[in-house]
Amino acid sequence: MIAKIATGEIEDITTEDGKNAAAVALGRMGGKARAEGMTAKRRKEIAKKAAKSRWSKT
């Protein structure tokens, strides 16, 4: 792939900050996809753990 980008066969698509646009798009979907695969009970457990960790810091 690097050779194809270097020779101009394909274009390297990046964002303004230099990140790969495809990876950025997948990262945005990650949390939603993870949440859809969980039960409401499991999401609640994770949220409680996060809140406890967040508020227990001094």
N, C-alpha and C positions, 0 to 999 in steps of 0.2 A: 504494500500500500504506500509506503514511504517513497518507493521508486516511482510509482504512478503519480504521486503528488509532485515529485521533483521534476518529472518529465512533462507534466501538464496534462496527463491523460484524465485525471480527476482533480476536482478542486477541493482543497481543505477548507471546510466550513467551520469557522470559529466565531465566538462572540467577541464583543469589544474588549473584554478582559483577558482574551487569549484562551478561553476554555473551549473544549469541543462541544459544539451545539447539540449534537445527538446525546452526549452524556448529560448535559444540562437538562434536556427534556426528560430523559429517563429519571433523573434525580427528582424532578418535580412530581413525577407520578408515584414515586416510591412509597411515600407515607399513605397515600390513598389506597394503593393496591394492598399494602400490608394491612390496613384497617378493614378493608372489605373481606379479607380472608380470615378475620378473627370474629369470635363471638362477642356479643355485647359484654358478657361477664369478663372475658379476658381483657378487653379494652379498658373496662373499669378498673381492673386490678393494676394494669400498667399506669393508668392515670393517677391512681392513689399512690403508687410507689413513687412516681415522678413528683407529685405534690409534696409528699413527705420529705423526699430528698431536697427539694427546692427550699422548703420552709425551715428545715432543720439546720441549715447553714448559719453560722454566726457572723 
